[in-house]
Amino acid sequence: MLDLIISLGWGAFSLTREKAEKLVELLIAKGEISRDEAKNAIKVLVARGEKEREEFSHYFQKEAKYVIQKCNFVTREEFRSLQEKVNTLVKHIGGEDEKSNKL
């Protein structure tokens, strides 16, 4: 039963230690696993949840980066680079106080 839950990814993404312990207690009560197997089951479930959270985070960052590129949004680095160029041009052209022209 526990292998089936893990292989199906049953809520492992959102599984906290507390939830894993409750699930394992339920499996013990139903006779699906023994008390000896319980500690390992909790470790496996929590590790799986952490792994899936990391995978989701990586996937989300990758997708967000794709959307930003596709929409032609300016990145922070590009903005800072342009800001430096503008400040340099203002300083070079205007002779105005550099501090009053910073963006």
C-alpha positions as CSV (number, residue, x, y, z in Angstrom):
1,M,0.0,0.0,0.0
2,L,2.8,2.5,0.9
3,D,4.6,1.7,-2.3
4,L,1.4,2.4,-4.2
5,I,0.9,5.7,-2.5
6,I,4.5,6.7,-3.2
7,S,4.5,5.5,-6.8
8,L,1.3,7.4,-7.5
9,G,2.8,10.6,-5.9
10,W,-0.2,10.8,-3.6
11,G,0.1,14.2,-2.3
12,A,3.8,13.8,-1.6
13,F,4.3,17.3,-2.9
14,S,2.4,18.8,0.0
15,L,3.3,16.1,2.5
16,T,4.8,17.5,5.7
17,R,6.3,15.4,8.4
18,E,3.1,15.8,10.5
19,K,0.9,14.7,7.6
20,A,3.2,11.8,6.9
21,E,3.0,10.7,10.5
22,K,-0.8,10.8,10.4
23,L,-0.8,8.8,7.1
24,V,1.5,6.2,8.6
25,E,-0.5,5.9,11.7
26,L,-3.6,5.3,9.5
27,L,-1.7,2.6,7.6
28,I,-0.6,1.0,10.9
29,A,-4.2,1.0,12.2
30,K,-5.4,-0.7,9.0
31,G,-2.6,-3.2,9.2
32,E,-1.0,-2.1,6.0
33,I,2.4,-1.6,7.6
34,S,4.1,-2.5,10.9
35,R,5.4,-0.2,13.5
36,D,8.9,-1.2,12.5
37,E,8.2,0.0,8.9
38,A,6.6,3.2,10.2
39,K,9.8,5.2,10.8
40,N,11.2,4.4,7.4
41,A,7.9,5.1,5.7
42,I,7.8,8.6,7.3
43,K,11.4,9.3,6.1
44,V,10.5,8.1,2.6
45,L,7.3,10.2,2.4
46,V,9.0,13.4,3.8
47,A,12.0,12.9,1.4
48,R,9.6,12.4,-1.5
49,G,7.7,15.6,-0.6
50,E,10.9,17.6,-0.4
51,K,12.1,16.3,-3.7
52,E,8.8,17.1,-5.4
53,R,8.8,20.6,-3.9
54,E,12.3,21.2,-5.3
55,E,11.3,19.8,-8.7
56,F,8.3,22.0,-8.8
57,S,10.3,25.1,-7.8
58,H,12.8,24.3,-10.5
59,Y,10.0,23.8,-13.1
60,F,8.3,27.0,-12.0
61,Q,11.4,29.1,-12.3
62,K,12.1,27.6,-15.7
63,E,8.6,28.4,-16.9
64,A,8.7,31.9,-15.4
65,K,11.9,32.6,-17.2
66,Y,10.4,31.4,-20.5
67,V,7.4,33.6,-20.1
68,I,9.5,36.6,-19.3
69,Q,11.6,36.0,-22.4
70,K,8.6,35.4,-24.6
71,C,6.9,38.6,-23.5
72,N,10.2,40.6,-24.0
73,F,10.2,41.9,-20.5
74,V,13.3,43.6,-19.4
75,T,15.4,41.7,-16.9
76,R,16.9,43.3,-13.8
77,E,20.3,43.0,-15.3
78,E,19.3,44.7,-18.6
79,F,17.6,47.5,-16.7
80,R,20.6,48.1,-14.5
81,S,22.8,48.1,-17.6
82,L,20.6,50.6,-19.4
83,Q,20.4,52.8,-16.2
84,E,24.2,52.9,-16.0
85,K,24.4,54.0,-19.7
86,V,21.8,56.7,-19.2
87,N,23.6,58.0,-16.2
88,T,26.9,58.1,-18.1
89,L,25.3,59.9,-21.0
90,V,23.6,62.5,-18.7
91,K,26.9,63.1,-17.0
92,H,28.7,63.4,-20.3
93,I,26.2,65.6,-22.1
94,G,24.6,67.8,-19.5
95,G,27.2,68.7,-16.9
96,E,24.2,68.5,-14.6
97,D,24.5,67.2,-11.1
98,E,24.8,63.4,-11.4
99,K,22.8,62.7,-8.3
100,S,19.7,64.6,-9.5
101,N,19.7,62.6,-12.7
102,K,19.9,59.1,-11.3
103,L,16.9,56.9,-12.1
